[in-house]
């Protein structure tokens, strides 16, 4: 378990940095980290000096998606827990979409499930070479959340989106770039530097110009996303009510605990 604050907000400059800080859990999102992330985004929204937000992850991974161990710990009322988690996660996704300033995701390592949704909620995505995008929802027995089914379908069409959410659940960074899901792929140790370089370039532009362009290019997507998130939540809750979902969560959690024990870490 990570006892430090699950997110770190550095607002000392015009380029604000928000770091996911549960490296021992591959920055997987539990309820506390989702709430902390949402509050941090709300803080950025009212910062007069903020010109750009960079979202990144500490350690070996940008974000491993929903915390399966946390789900398993709440197995006595798993559907209720999933309901609360998704409601808060979707509020955070919409808060990112509503930010007046551009948001750049710097991703690396494993980017799974809701971690992909979080990255694609940003305006620009820089990926380190070797990054793997893993949807994993069908393998867990759930369905997409965070707007992932919306964004994949919008970008790739229904057939390819269905494929990626079911039978072909993994993409490498180069293929994600080719498909137009991300913007740049850089050497493994350069993602943060490239994201900051890009952020500084944006910060040097006229802020009203950048804000208006972001609004014009995102308003239609944002309006459609809002209603789609409600559909995603209801679909996931129907999955979470099935006994096979709890069984698969238990299996995933046990595998994670065993892997952590072999490495001498705590999931």
N, C-alpha and C positions, 0 to 999 in steps of 0.2 A: 504494500500500500504506500502511496506517496502522500506524506504528511505536509508537504509544503503547499503554498497557494497553487491551485491547479492552473492558473494563468498568470502571466506577468505582463503588465502594461508599462511600456516606456514611452512617456509623452514629453520627453525633454527637448524634442526638436519638432520641426514641421512634419517630418516623416515619423509617424507614430508606429511603434512595433508592438505587436501582441503575440506572445509566445505561449503555446500550450506546454504545460510543465508537469506531465505525468510520465516521464521517460521510462520508468520501471514497468509501466503498463502500455508502452508504445503510444502514449498520449490518447488512449481509448477514452471515450466520453462516458463518464458516469453522471449521475444527476447533479452532484456538486459542481463538476467541471462545466456542465452545460449552463447552469445558473451563473457561474462566475464569468463564463465567456459572454453570455448575454449582457450582463451588467457592464463588462468592459466595453463592449460595442456601444452600449448606451452612453457611456462616458465619452467615448470618442465623438459621438454625434453632437455633443455640446462643447467641444474644445475649440475655441476660436482660432487657435494657432495651427490646428491639424490641417494638413494639405493632402496627405496620402496615408493610408494604413497598410502596413505589411503584416500578414498573418503567417506564422511559422511554427514549427514544432521542435522541442528540445530533444536531443538524444538521437536514437537510431531511426525514428519514424516521424512523419508529419502527424498522422492521426490514424489509429487502428480501428476507427469506427466506434460503434456502441460497445460499452464494457460488458462483455458476456458474463464475467465473474460477478459483477454487480447485479445483473439480471438474475443469475442463479441464486444469489443471496436473498433475493426478494421473491423466491418461487412460491411462497404462501399466497401471494396475490400478484402473480406475474402480469396478467393483463392490466391490472390497475397501475402497476409500476411502469409498464410500457406506455400506457396512456399519458402519464405525467411526464415521462422522459420525452416522448415525441412532441407533446404540446410545447414544452419548453424549448426543445431543439428547433422546432419550426418557427417559434417566435424569434429565435436568434438568427436563423436563416433570413427571415424577412427583415430583421434589423440591419443585417449586412447589406441586403439589397436596397434598403432605403437610405443608407448613408450618402450624404452629399459628396463626400470625398471618394476617390477611387480606392479600391482595395486590391492588393496584390498578394496572392498566395505563393509562398516559397515551400515546395514540397519535396520530400525525399523518402527513401525507404518504402515501407508498406503504407499505402493509402487505401484504407478499406471502408466499405459500406458508407456510413455517415461521414467518414473522412473525405470521401470523394464528393459527397454532397456539399460539404463545407468548402472544399477547394473551388468547386464550380459555382458556388454562390459569390465568389470573388470576381472582380472585373477582368483580372489578368492572372495567369498561372505560369510560374516558372518551375520547372521540374529538374531535379538532379538526374543525371544519367544513372540508370539502375533502379529508378523508382518503379514500383509495381502498383497498379491500380486494380484492386480486387473487390468486386461487388459483394459476393458472399451471402447475399440475402436468401437466395433459394436454398443454398446449402444449410443455412441456419433454420430454414423453415418459416422465414418471414417474408415480407415484401419490401419494396424500396421506400425510403423516407427522405426527408430533407430536400425534396424536389428532384431527386436523381432520375426517377422515371420520366419526369417532365423534360429535363434538360437533355437526356440521352435521346429521347424521341424527337425533340425539337431539332437537335443537331444532326442526328444520324438516320432518322426515320424509324418507324415502328418495328420493322423486321430486325434491324441491327440492334436496336435498343433491347428488344426481347431476348435476342441471342446473348448479349452481354450481361443481362440480368439473370440468365438461367444457365445455359450449357457452356458458354464461353465466358467465364467470369473474370478473367485476368487480362490486363493490357500492360505492355511495357511503355515507358515514356515516349519512345520514338513513334510507336503506333498511335498513342493518344495525341501526339502532335500532328501526325498525318491525318487523323480523323477530325482535327480542329477542336478537340476538347481542351487543349492547353495551348499556350503561346510560344514557349521556348523550352529547349532542353539544353542544359549546360553540363560541364564536367561535375563529377560527383561532389566536389568540395566547393563549388562556386554558386550554388543556387541562392544562398542568402545574399552574397555579394551582388549577384546580378539583379535580384529583386530590389535591393537598396539602390543600385545604380539607376534602375528604371524609375524607382520611386522619386529619386532626387531630380530626374529629368522632368517628371510630371509636376513636382513641387515648384520647379522653376517657371512653369507656365502660368498664365493668368488664371487665378483660381476660379473666377466666375465662368470663364470659358470652359474649363475642365468639368466643372459642375454641370453646366448646361448640356454639354456633349454627353456626359454620363446619363443624365436624365432622358435625353432624346433617344439614346440607344438602348435604354433599359426599361422604360415605362411600360411598354406593351407586354414585355416578358414578365415584369413584376406583377402586373394586374392579373395575368393569366396564372402565374405561379401561385398566387394567394389561394385561389379556389382549388387548384390541383393539390396543394398541401393537405387540405381537408380530406380529399379523396385518398391520398396516400395514408393518412392516419387511420382512417376507417378500414382500409384494406389490411394494414398491419395488425390492427386490433382483432380483425377476424382470424388472421393467422395465429395471433398470440393466444386466442381462446381455444385452439386445438391442442390436444395432448401431445402431439408429435413435436410441437414447438418447444414445450418445456423439456421434453426428452432430448432434443437436439441441443438446447441451451446447456443442459447438464453435461452432455458429452463434450461440447466445446469447452466448457469451463474446466472439466476434469483434465482434458488434454493440455489446456493452458497452465493449470496448476502443476502438472507433471513436468512440462517443459521448463517452467520457472524453477522447480526444485532441482532439475538437472543442472541448471545454470547458476544455482545458488542465489536466485532473486525471488522477490515476492510479486505475484501478479497484481 
